Amino acid sequence: MRELAGPLKWVCWGWAAAAAAVHLYFGGTGFPEPIQMRGFHLLVFTPLLFLLYPASKTRSPMHRPSVLDWIWAVAAGLPHAWVMWNWMAVADRMEYVDPFTTPMMVLGIVAIVTLLEATRRAVEPGLAWMVLGCLAYMQWGYLLPGVLNARPFTPAEIVESAWLVPTAGGIYGPLTGIVATTIAVFILFGSFMQGSGTGRLFSNLGAALAGRYTGGPAKVAVITSGLFGTMSGSSVSNVITTGAMTIPLMTRIGYKPAVAGGIESAASVGGALMPPVMGAAAFVMAEITNIPYGEILIAAAIGAVLYYFAILAAVHFEAKRAGMTAMAAKDIPAWREVLADVHLVLPIIVLVWLMTERWSGNFAAFCATVAMVFVAMLRKRSRMSLWQIVEALAQAGLTMAPLAVSIAGAGIVVSALTATGMVVAFGGIIKGLAGGNLALLLMLLALTVLVLGLGVPTTPSYIIAAAIGVPQVLELGASIGVDPLAAHLFTFYFAVIADATPPVAAAAFAAAAIAKASPTMTSVHATRFGIAGFTVGFAFIYDPSIMMRGSLLDIFMATAIQVGALTLITSAYAGYLMARTGPLLRIAMAAAGLVAAFGHMFNDTSRFLLAFGLLGTVAAWQMATARTARRIEGEKA
């Protein structure tokens, strides 16, 4: 992003703040007609990106927009302004039946080209190329053989499907609708949380809870990143916010830079999995499945806790094996300091209560945001000035802008895949490779999502993979009762952890930059610390009790099996449980942990006994050995 200076900086900040304020107002009072709201959303955010992001990091001015940037900005606004002005005609037209006029064609091309360029600049070039590739497939797909063959499309049909078919997808489709409404207001809530000092509360709480223990800074990083994730839902921003503090502390007590970066990036990626404010993809999931967000929140809660439990366990065993110390006493805040901000938890309680009472997500987030402003006034240290409120609005707007174009781009991809029948064809390819085997299908779908994550952000990656793979999972999983929520949570988990897996891992690369470590090694360590993302993802399919379904015993068993399996796996990798473990024992523990986690062909009791039986045996043996060693040393003394 450019470092603007002078009046233009304040104009752009004011622009972002005003746009965010309008979204907040609509969140509480009701939104305009869908096509109006989607047009307004893209009108206020797409042009802004050309002023904030340079066309090239080496050749473009970094402190001001060029003349060409201003032309791009004006061009980016024209199609959306036209849609807002003619919203009734657009809403009433019969798609693919009413004439698609020459002015519509020109405006549609401008809308697509400016969206591609904004995505390339502000999001990921890979996503822009994917959108372009889907449009090219619509144009020339009829030349391809076999299952890749598509019917011929005219240029007018291609532009219309990408731009002006809001019921099916494209730029103004339902995906843009959910971003312009629910997700936008949740982003505002997260921004006001940060502006009020909730981030300080989370940071102090993490340090007070974990700082006194072995490997304290790493455990602080895990807890703090998880708490920060409830505000941002963005792995990269989470790394930048918390990693600047935690990574240097970890390296100072003995963690290797790549390991410290891996811990931070794995913990930050999990922020999108952590209720009550999960990543943007979770809200898209609610829209796609018609499942209330409150139900998704409840179903994902245990999985999120398990994810962070596994990171904490891995961090603990690593620290014990290396003989690391706790944080310095001067760096650990007193509980008095933590409790001074405890009132800031009230708006989060308001949000969760409204969601569980089935109020709409946007209204719940609106009420929680307003509550945050008033609750912050209770104490001087958290009270938000008018400038801080404007700053929170501006930061929310700056967060919304790249998300707006990335989701609109994903809408074009979904529209193209649907119109050409590629969703069915690609799904059929995966299903054919799986040969009717659900486990193999799930592995192929997970691999697809991880590959998409190489160049596509989490939310578009989830959207595309869900369109391709979820119907196949539901078909093959019908015999064991797999439902849409389980299938979508599986896809969602792998879309999220793709940000930490090599070879291209945005969160890990950001952490590597702070740690001054190898990006590849950092992402490798992030993957092993985030192992629970893989085990929990499959558990949604095979152990539905982990979504808080069934009896308390069923929920306990499903959770306990994962706890035991993850403890074995993390202990085996670190080479430490109660004491150091040898190579053969590490292999046995890792194998037992993997069987307990993924061995769904065995019954729950067998997996539970395997995990905890081996853990208990190894722990008892190591403690007995340590007692014997101490007794012998005492006798010698």
VMD Tcl script that draws the C-alpha trace (Angstrom):
set ca {
  {0.00 0.00 0.00}
  {1.16 3.53 -0.74}
  {2.29 5.88 2.00}
  {0.19 8.87 0.96}
  {0.94 12.29 2.36}
  {-0.76 15.67 2.55}
  {-4.41 16.40 1.77}
  {-4.81 13.29 -0.41}
  {-4.07 11.04 2.55}
  {-6.90 12.60 4.55}
  {-9.23 12.50 1.54}
  {-8.66 8.75 1.13}
  {-9.02 8.15 4.87}
  {-12.20 10.20 4.95}
  {-13.48 8.33 1.91}
  {-12.87 4.95 3.57}
  {-14.36 6.13 6.88}
  {-17.50 7.55 5.23}
  {-18.03 4.38 3.18}
  {-17.67 2.23 6.29}
  {-20.02 4.48 8.26}
  {-22.72 4.05 5.60}
  {-22.33 0.27 5.79}
  {-22.66 0.43 9.57}
  {-25.80 2.59 9.32}
  {-27.41 0.16 6.88}
  {-26.42 -2.75 9.14}
  {-28.61 -1.36 11.90}
  {-31.48 0.17 9.94}
  {-31.81 -2.15 6.97}
  {-30.15 -2.37 3.57}
  {-31.38 -0.95 0.25}
  {-32.37 -3.24 -2.62}
  {-29.69 -5.90 -3.19}
  {-28.49 -4.57 -6.54}
  {-28.30 -1.04 -5.11}
  {-26.26 -2.15 -2.11}
  {-23.87 -4.24 -4.18}
  {-23.40 -1.41 -6.66}
  {-22.73 1.07 -3.85}
  {-20.28 -1.31 -2.16}
  {-18.16 -1.67 -5.30}
  {-18.55 2.00 -6.24}
  {-17.01 3.25 -2.99}
  {-14.25 0.66 -2.67}
  {-12.98 -0.29 -6.14}
  {-11.78 3.21 -7.22}
  {-10.10 3.69 -3.84}
  {-7.78 0.76 -4.49}
  {-6.18 2.48 -7.50}
  {-5.22 5.43 -5.32}
  {-3.90 3.30 -2.47}
  {-2.05 0.54 -4.33}
  {0.61 1.17 -7.01}
  {0.57 -0.66 -10.34}
  {4.20 -1.69 -9.72}
  {6.25 -1.64 -6.55}
  {9.35 -0.60 -8.47}
  {8.17 1.69 -11.25}
  {5.11 3.45 -9.80}
  {5.21 6.43 -7.41}
  {4.82 5.21 -3.80}
  {3.67 8.47 -2.19}
  {1.05 9.66 -4.69}
  {-1.17 8.21 -7.45}
  {-0.06 8.78 -11.02}
  {-2.30 10.32 -13.69}
  {-2.96 6.82 -14.99}
  {-4.08 5.72 -11.50}
  {-6.65 8.52 -11.46}
  {-7.94 7.39 -14.86}
  {-8.21 3.83 -13.57}
  {-10.09 5.06 -10.49}
  {-12.63 7.05 -12.52}
  {-13.11 4.16 -14.96}
  {-13.59 1.72 -12.06}
  {-16.42 3.81 -10.64}
  {-18.42 4.37 -13.85}
  {-20.02 0.88 -14.26}
  {-21.09 0.73 -10.62}
  {-22.46 4.28 -10.71}
  {-24.50 3.32 -13.78}
  {-25.88 0.25 -11.98}
  {-26.83 2.35 -8.93}
  {-28.55 4.94 -11.12}
  {-30.43 2.28 -13.13}
  {-30.88 -0.25 -10.35}
  {-34.59 -0.78 -11.00}
  {-34.06 -1.58 -14.66}
  {-31.19 -3.93 -13.79}
  {-33.28 -5.69 -11.13}
  {-36.27 -6.08 -13.47}
  {-34.44 -7.23 -16.61}
  {-34.67 -10.87 -17.70}
  {-31.17 -12.25 -17.79}
  {-30.02 -13.57 -21.19}
  {-33.45 -12.61 -22.62}
  {-33.64 -8.80 -22.53}
  {-31.23 -7.09 -24.93}
  {-27.66 -6.62 -23.72}
  {-27.02 -3.27 -25.39}
  {-23.74 -1.81 -26.65}
  {-23.46 0.66 -23.70}
  {-23.99 -2.29 -21.33}
  {-21.28 -4.23 -23.16}
  {-18.80 -1.36 -22.87}
  {-19.56 -0.78 -19.19}
  {-19.36 -4.51 -18.49}
  {-15.92 -4.77 -20.09}
  {-14.75 -1.74 -18.09}
  {-16.12 -3.28 -14.88}
  {-14.32 -6.60 -15.52}
  {-11.00 -5.06 -16.58}
  {-10.86 -2.63 -13.65}
  {-11.81 -5.42 -11.24}
  {-9.00 -7.60 -12.58}
  {-6.46 -4.79 -12.23}
  {-7.64 -3.88 -8.72}
  {-7.40 -7.55 -7.71}
  {-3.90 -7.82 -9.17}
  {-2.74 -4.76 -7.27}
  {-4.44 -5.14 -3.91}
  {-5.14 -8.86 -3.44}
  {-3.29 -11.57 -5.37}
  {-2.15 -11.68 -9.03}
  {-3.01 -15.39 -8.94}
  {-6.68 -14.65 -8.34}
  {-6.75 -12.14 -11.21}
  {-5.22 -14.74 -13.52}
  {-7.74 -17.33 -12.38}
  {-10.64 -14.99 -13.18}
  {-9.13 -14.23 -16.58}
  {-8.60 -17.93 -17.22}
  {-12.27 -18.68 -16.48}
  {-13.39 -15.97 -18.90}
  {-11.01 -17.37 -21.53}
  {-12.46 -20.82 -20.92}
  {-15.94 -19.49 -21.67}
  {-14.62 -18.04 -24.94}
  {-12.58 -21.02 -26.17}
  {-13.76 -23.96 -24.07}
  {-15.66 -25.39 -27.06}
  {-12.26 -26.22 -28.62}
  {-11.23 -28.52 -25.77}
  {-11.82 -32.29 -25.83}
  {-13.69 -34.63 -23.49}
  {-15.10 -33.47 -20.19}
  {-13.43 -30.06 -20.62}
  {-15.54 -29.28 -23.68}
  {-18.08 -26.44 -23.18}
  {-20.72 -24.97 -25.43}
  {-19.77 -21.85 -27.41}
  {-20.50 -18.49 -25.75}
  {-20.75 -15.15 -27.51}
  {-18.73 -12.23 -26.12}
  {-22.00 -10.59 -25.03}
  {-23.01 -13.71 -23.07}
  {-19.61 -13.85 -21.38}
  {-19.69 -10.20 -20.29}
  {-23.33 -10.40 -19.20}
  {-22.75 -13.53 -17.08}
  {-19.72 -11.94 -15.42}
  {-21.32 -8.55 -14.82}
  {-25.10 -8.33 -14.95}
  {-26.58 -11.64 -13.82}
  {-26.92 -10.94 -10.08}
  {-29.10 -13.95 -9.33}
  {-26.50 -16.51 -10.47}
  {-23.14 -14.98 -9.63}
  {-20.69 -12.62 -11.22}
  {-19.68 -9.21 -9.94}
  {-23.11 -8.40 -8.47}
  {-23.96 -11.91 -7.36}
  {-24.94 -13.23 -3.93}
  {-21.30 -13.44 -2.81}
  {-20.86 -9.69 -3.22}
  {-24.16 -9.30 -1.42}
  {-22.99 -11.10 1.72}
  {-19.72 -9.12 1.78}
  {-21.56 -5.81 1.35}
  {-23.91 -6.59 4.22}
  {-23.00 -9.03 6.98}
  {-19.22 -9.29 6.52}
  {-18.81 -5.52 6.22}
  {-20.49 -4.91 9.58}
  {-18.43 -7.62 11.28}
  {-15.26 -6.01 9.92}
  {-16.44 -2.78 11.52}
  {-16.98 -4.55 14.83}
  {-13.43 -5.93 14.71}
  {-12.02 -2.51 13.90}
  {-13.83 -0.92 16.86}
  {-12.58 -3.71 19.11}
  {-9.02 -2.81 18.20}
  {-9.68 0.92 18.52}
  {-11.17 0.56 22.01}
  {-8.19 -1.31 23.46}
  {-9.60 -4.83 23.30}
  {-6.34 -5.83 21.63}
  {-4.51 -4.63 24.74}
  {-6.84 -6.76 26.88}
  {-6.15 -9.86 24.78}
  {-2.39 -9.27 24.74}
  {-2.23 -8.74 28.51}
  {-4.51 -11.71 29.16}
  {-2.35 -14.01 27.04}
  {0.81 -12.87 28.84}
  {-0.78 -13.17 32.29}
  {-2.13 -16.65 31.59}
  {0.90 -18.21 29.92}
  {3.92 -15.97 30.42}
  {5.02 -17.59 33.70}
  {5.31 -21.07 32.21}
  {7.94 -22.89 30.17}
  {8.17 -21.39 26.69}
  {6.00 -18.52 27.90}
  {6.41 -16.17 24.90}
  {5.35 -18.89 22.46}
  {2.28 -19.72 24.53}
  {1.49 -16.01 24.76}
  {1.72 -15.86 20.94}
  {-0.74 -18.73 20.60}
  {-3.30 -17.36 23.06}
  {-2.99 -13.77 21.89}
  {-3.26 -14.68 18.21}
  {-6.36 -16.75 18.90}
  {-7.97 -13.86 20.75}
  {-6.92 -11.35 18.10}
  {-8.46 -13.65 15.52}
  {-11.88 -12.91 16.98}
  {-11.33 -9.31 15.86}
  {-9.63 -9.61 12.48}
  {-10.37 -13.03 10.96}
  {-7.35 -12.27 8.72}
  {-4.26 -14.40 9.15}
  {-1.77 -11.94 7.66}
  {-2.99 -8.94 9.65}
  {-3.02 -11.18 12.73}
  {0.65 -12.09 12.16}
  {1.65 -8.46 11.67}
  {-0.27 -7.28 14.74}
  {0.83 -9.90 17.26}
  {3.99 -11.22 15.64}
  {5.84 -7.93 15.99}
  {5.68 -8.47 19.76}
  {5.80 -12.26 20.15}
  {8.35 -13.40 17.56}
  {11.26 -11.38 19.03}
  {10.34 -12.64 22.53}
  {10.38 -16.25 21.30}
  {13.75 -15.93 19.59}
  {15.15 -14.22 22.69}
  {14.47 -17.28 24.91}
  {15.90 -19.75 22.41}
  {13.40 -20.61 19.66}
  {14.95 -20.70 16.19}
  {13.62 -17.83 14.01}
  {11.86 -20.19 11.58}
  {10.22 -22.06 14.46}
  {9.11 -18.81 16.11}
  {7.64 -17.64 12.80}
  {5.93 -21.00 12.30}
  {4.31 -20.84 15.75}
  {3.05 -17.32 15.14}
  {1.72 -18.02 11.65}
  {-0.03 -21.27 12.70}
  {-1.65 -19.45 15.62}
  {-2.63 -16.48 13.45}
  {-4.14 -18.65 10.72}
  {-6.38 -20.23 13.35}
  {-7.91 -16.82 14.04}
  {-10.26 -17.39 11.11}
  {-11.46 -20.60 12.81}
  {-12.14 -19.00 16.19}
  {-15.70 -17.94 17.10}
  {-17.45 -15.60 17.61}
  {-16.03 -13.64 14.62}
  {-14.64 -16.22 12.23}
  {-13.17 -15.46 8.82}
  {-15.18 -13.96 5.97}
  {-15.55 -17.43 4.44}
  {-17.71 -18.50 7.40}
  {-20.27 -15.82 6.56}
  {-20.19 -16.87 2.92}
  {-20.83 -20.42 4.16}
  {-23.92 -19.21 5.99}
  {-25.16 -17.60 2.76}
  {-24.41 -20.64 0.57}
  {-25.91 -23.23 2.92}
  {-28.74 -21.13 4.40}
  {-27.53 -22.29 7.81}
  {-27.71 -19.54 10.47}
  {-24.29 -18.21 11.39}
  {-25.04 -18.98 15.05}
  {-25.27 -22.70 14.23}
  {-21.97 -22.56 12.31}
  {-20.38 -20.82 15.29}
  {-21.51 -23.58 17.68}
  {-20.47 -26.38 15.32}
  {-16.99 -24.88 14.85}
  {-16.28 -24.10 18.52}
  {-14.73 -27.41 19.65}
  {-12.66 -27.67 16.47}
  {-11.20 -24.20 17.07}
  {-10.30 -25.05 20.67}
  {-8.64 -28.29 19.53}
  {-6.62 -26.38 16.94}
  {-5.16 -24.10 19.60}
  {-4.75 -26.94 22.08}
  {-2.52 -28.74 19.57}
  {-0.36 -25.65 19.02}
  {0.00 -25.10 22.78}
  {0.91 -28.77 23.29}
  {3.52 -28.64 20.52}
  {4.97 -25.40 21.91}
  {5.10 -26.88 25.42}
  {6.92 -30.04 24.35}
  {9.37 -28.05 22.20}
  {10.16 -25.73 25.11}
  {10.57 -28.59 27.58}
  {12.91 -30.50 25.30}
  {15.06 -27.39 24.73}
  {15.00 -26.37 28.42}
  {13.55 -22.95 27.68}
  {12.47 -20.48 30.33}
  {9.40 -18.39 31.01}
  {8.98 -14.72 30.17}
  {10.87 -12.20 32.26}
  {8.78 -11.08 35.23}
  {8.96 -7.45 34.10}
  {7.25 -8.40 30.80}
  {4.28 -10.10 32.49}
  {1.40 -7.73 33.27}
  {-0.25 -7.85 36.67}
  {-3.79 -9.16 36.82}
  {-4.81 -5.68 37.93}
  {-3.73 -4.45 34.49}
  {-5.74 -7.19 32.78}
  {-8.89 -6.54 34.80}
  {-8.74 -2.81 34.03}
  {-9.97 -3.66 30.50}
  {-12.29 -6.54 31.35}
  {-15.41 -4.43 30.67}
  {-14.52 -4.60 26.96}
  {-15.69 -8.22 26.91}
  {-19.33 -7.08 27.28}
  {-19.85 -6.22 23.57}
  {-18.55 -9.68 22.61}
  {-21.12 -11.20 24.98}
  {-23.80 -9.04 23.33}
  {-22.73 -10.31 19.91}
  {-22.78 -13.97 20.91}
  {-26.13 -13.64 22.68}
  {-27.79 -11.96 19.70}
  {-26.38 -14.56 17.31}
  {-27.59 -17.46 19.44}
  {-31.00 -15.77 19.64}
  {-31.03 -15.94 15.81}
  {-30.88 -12.21 15.11}
  {-29.37 -11.48 11.71}
  {-25.59 -11.32 11.65}
  {-25.45 -7.74 10.43}
  {-27.83 -6.49 13.15}
  {-25.97 -8.42 15.87}
  {-22.65 -6.93 14.71}
  {-24.21 -3.45 14.52}
  {-25.49 -3.68 18.10}
  {-22.16 -5.04 19.33}
  {-20.28 -2.21 17.56}
  {-22.48 0.46 19.12}
  {-22.16 -1.31 22.48}
  {-18.38 -1.24 22.10}
  {-18.37 2.55 21.77}
  {-20.54 3.03 24.86}
  {-18.88 0.34 26.98}
  {-15.46 1.81 26.17}
  {-16.65 5.06 27.76}
  {-16.88 3.39 31.16}
  {-13.15 3.85 31.76}
  {-10.82 6.61 30.69}
  {-8.13 4.24 29.37}
  {-10.52 2.69 26.84}
  {-12.65 5.73 26.02}
  {-12.65 6.43 22.28}
  {-12.28 10.01 21.14}
  {-14.03 11.27 18.00}
  {-10.76 10.91 16.11}
  {-10.36 7.30 17.27}
  {-13.90 6.51 16.10}
  {-13.14 7.99 12.68}
  {-9.86 6.08 12.61}
  {-11.68 2.81 13.40}
  {-14.13 3.53 10.58}
  {-11.27 4.27 8.18}
  {-9.37 1.10 9.10}
  {-12.54 -0.92 8.54}
  {-13.00 0.70 5.13}
  {-9.39 -0.05 4.16}
  {-9.96 -3.68 5.14}
  {-13.22 -3.92 3.19}
  {-11.81 -2.57 -0.08}
  {-9.53 -5.48 -1.10}
  {-12.10 -7.99 0.14}
  {-14.77 -6.38 -2.06}
  {-12.86 -6.99 -5.30}
  {-11.57 -10.44 -4.30}
  {-15.11 -11.68 -3.61}
  {-16.45 -10.07 -6.79}
  {-13.68 -11.88 -8.67}
  {-14.64 -15.16 -7.02}
  {-18.21 -14.45 -8.13}
  {-17.02 -14.30 -11.75}
  {-15.20 -17.63 -11.32}
  {-18.30 -19.31 -9.87}
  {-20.47 -17.82 -12.61}
  {-18.12 -19.08 -15.35}
  {-17.79 -22.56 -13.82}
  {-21.56 -22.81 -13.48}
  {-22.40 -21.49 -16.96}
  {-19.92 -23.82 -18.67}
  {-20.83 -26.82 -16.57}
  {-17.25 -27.05 -15.32}
  {-18.48 -27.38 -11.73}
  {-20.11 -30.66 -12.65}
  {-17.22 -31.73 -14.90}
  {-14.45 -31.01 -12.41}
  {-16.48 -32.53 -9.61}
  {-16.93 -35.58 -11.80}
  {-13.17 -35.78 -12.38}
  {-12.49 -35.76 -8.63}
  {-15.25 -38.29 -8.06}
  {-13.86 -40.51 -10.83}
  {-10.35 -40.41 -9.40}
  {-11.77 -41.30 -5.99}
  {-13.47 -44.36 -7.45}
  {-16.39 -44.10 -5.04}
  {-14.12 -44.01 -1.99}
  {-15.12 -41.20 0.38}
  {-11.75 -41.02 2.15}
  {-9.88 -40.68 -1.14}
  {-12.38 -38.07 -2.34}
  {-11.79 -36.05 0.82}
  {-8.00 -36.24 0.34}
  {-8.34 -35.08 -3.27}
  {-10.65 -32.23 -2.25}
  {-8.25 -31.20 0.54}
  {-5.38 -31.21 -1.96}
  {-7.46 -29.13 -4.37}
  {-8.14 -26.51 -1.71}
  {-4.47 -26.41 -0.66}
  {-3.42 -25.97 -4.31}
  {-5.98 -23.19 -4.78}
  {-4.49 -21.54 -1.70}
  {-1.19 -21.12 -3.57}
  {-2.52 -18.08 -5.41}
  {-6.03 -17.43 -4.16}
  {-7.03 -15.92 -0.79}
  {-8.95 -17.99 1.75}
  {-12.50 -16.89 0.96}
  {-12.40 -17.24 -2.86}
  {-10.52 -20.52 -2.43}
  {-13.27 -21.84 -0.14}
  {-16.02 -20.63 -2.50}
  {-14.53 -22.30 -5.58}
  {-13.66 -25.56 -3.80}
  {-17.10 -25.74 -2.19}
  {-18.78 -25.32 -5.57}
  {-16.64 -28.10 -7.05}
  {-16.31 -30.64 -4.26}
  {-19.08 -30.35 -1.67}
  {-21.81 -31.93 -3.88}
  {-19.54 -34.95 -4.42}
  {-18.83 -35.26 -0.68}
  {-22.54 -35.15 0.08}
  {-23.25 -37.82 -2.52}
  {-20.56 -40.27 -1.40}
  {-21.03 -39.40 2.29}
  {-24.78 -39.92 2.32}
  {-24.36 -43.46 3.63}
  {-22.65 -42.24 6.83}
  {-24.90 -39.20 7.28}
  {-22.60 -36.41 6.03}
  {-24.64 -33.19 5.87}
  {-23.93 -29.82 4.18}
  {-22.52 -28.18 7.33}
  {-19.95 -30.95 7.87}
  {-18.89 -30.90 4.21}
  {-18.56 -27.12 4.15}
  {-16.62 -26.99 7.44}
  {-14.21 -29.58 6.01}
  {-13.60 -27.39 2.96}
  {-13.42 -24.24 5.08}
  {-10.72 -25.68 7.36}
  {-8.43 -26.57 4.49}
  {-9.00 -23.19 2.82}
  {-7.91 -21.51 6.06}
  {-4.81 -23.59 6.76}
  {-3.66 -23.15 3.14}
  {-2.39 -19.76 4.33}
  {0.26 -21.57 6.39}
  {1.19 -24.50 4.13}
  {4.13 -24.45 1.68}
  {5.18 -23.64 -0.96}
  {3.21 -20.36 -0.95}
  {1.89 -19.37 2.48}
  {0.92 -15.74 2.96}
  {0.78 -15.82 6.77}
  {4.02 -17.80 7.08}
  {5.80 -15.42 4.70}
  {4.69 -12.43 6.77}
  {5.96 -14.14 9.93}
  {9.24 -15.04 8.19}
  {9.79 -11.40 7.32}
  {9.45 -10.42 11.00}
  {11.59 -13.35 12.19}
  {14.20 -12.82 9.43}
  {13.93 -16.51 8.61}
  {13.49 -18.67 5.52}
  {9.87 -18.37 4.28}
  {9.86 -22.03 3.20}
  {11.12 -23.37 6.52}
  {8.74 -21.06 8.39}
  {5.79 -22.46 6.42}
  {6.99 -26.04 7.07}
  {7.04 -25.38 10.82}
  {3.66 -23.62 10.58}
  {2.20 -26.73 8.95}
  {3.40 -29.05 11.72}
  {2.20 -26.71 14.46}
  {-1.17 -26.48 12.69}
  {-1.57 -30.26 12.38}
  {-4.95 -30.06 14.13}
  {-6.39 -28.30 11.09}
  {-5.97 -31.56 9.17}
  {-7.26 -33.90 11.87}
  {-10.23 -31.73 12.84}
  {-11.17 -31.21 9.19}
  {-11.62 -34.96 8.70}
  {-13.31 -35.28 12.10}
  {-16.17 -33.05 10.87}
  {-16.97 -35.78 8.35}
  {-16.39 -38.90 10.40}
  {-16.97 -37.70 13.98}
  {-19.98 -35.34 13.77}
  {-20.16 -35.23 17.57}
  {-17.26 -32.79 17.39}
  {-19.84 -30.31 16.07}
  {-21.68 -30.61 19.40}
  {-24.16 -33.13 18.06}
  {-25.46 -36.14 19.94}
  {-25.23 -36.97 23.63}
  {-22.72 -35.48 26.03}
  {-20.89 -38.82 26.04}
  {-20.60 -38.77 22.24}
  {-19.29 -35.20 22.28}
  {-16.83 -36.04 25.06}
  {-15.52 -39.14 23.26}
  {-15.06 -37.36 19.92}
  {-13.23 -34.48 21.62}
  {-11.13 -36.70 23.88}
  {-9.98 -38.86 20.97}
  {-8.73 -35.77 19.16}
  {-7.02 -34.50 22.33}
  {-5.23 -37.81 22.82}
  {-4.29 -38.13 19.15}
  {-2.96 -34.58 18.92}
  {-0.96 -34.99 22.13}
  {0.69 -38.10 20.74}
  {1.48 -36.49 17.39}
  {2.88 -33.25 18.82}
  {4.85 -35.10 21.48}
  {6.31 -37.47 18.91}
  {7.46 -34.63 16.67}
  {9.06 -32.73 19.55}
  {10.64 -35.85 21.02}
  {9.40 -35.13 24.52}
  {6.48 -36.10 26.76}
  {7.51 -36.18 30.45}
  {11.11 -36.59 29.34}
  {13.00 -37.00 26.08}
  {11.82 -39.88 23.89}
  {13.94 -42.06 21.60}
  {13.45 -42.51 17.83}
  {11.54 -45.79 17.99}
  {9.16 -44.53 20.67}
  {8.59 -41.34 18.67}
  {7.67 -43.38 15.61}
  {5.30 -45.55 17.66}
  {3.65 -42.51 19.26}
  {3.25 -40.75 15.90}
  {1.74 -43.86 14.31}
  {-0.66 -44.34 17.22}
  {-1.66 -40.67 17.09}
  {-2.36 -40.82 13.35}
  {-4.41 -44.01 13.76}
  {-6.41 -42.45 16.61}
  {-6.99 -39.26 14.60}
  {-7.72 -40.76 11.17}
  {-8.55 -44.41 11.90}
  {-12.28 -43.93 11.58}
  {-12.71 -47.56 10.54}
  {-12.15 -48.45 14.22}
  {-14.75 -47.74 16.88}
  {-14.41 -44.78 19.25}
  {-13.58 -46.91 22.28}
  {-10.63 -48.56 20.52}
  {-9.21 -45.23 19.35}
  {-9.68 -43.69 22.81}
  {-7.92 -46.61 24.53}
  {-5.11 -46.55 21.96}
  {-4.39 -42.85 22.45}
  {-4.69 -42.59 26.21}
  {-3.36 -46.07 26.91}
  {-0.10 -45.28 25.11}
  {0.11 -41.79 26.61}
  {-0.42 -43.14 30.13}
  {2.07 -45.95 29.65}
  {4.83 -43.69 28.29}
  {4.20 -41.02 30.94}
  {4.24 -43.57 33.77}
  {7.42 -45.19 32.45}
  {9.21 -41.83 32.07}
  {8.16 -40.68 35.56}
  {9.28 -43.97 37.08}
  {12.61 -43.72 35.26}
  {13.07 -40.15 36.50}
  {12.33 -41.19 40.12}
  {14.82 -44.04 39.86}
  {17.48 -41.71 38.45}
  {16.89 -39.20 41.27}
  {17.11 -41.98 43.90}
  {20.38 -43.27 42.48}
  {21.81 -39.76 42.40}
  {20.71 -39.25 46.02}
  {22.38 -42.47 47.09}
  {25.62 -41.43 45.38}
  {25.50 -38.05 47.11}
}
mol new
graphics top color blue
foreach p $ca { graphics top sphere $p radius 0.5 }
foreach p [lrange $ca 0 end-1] q [lrange $ca 1 end] { graphics top cylinder $p $q radius 0.2 }
display resetview
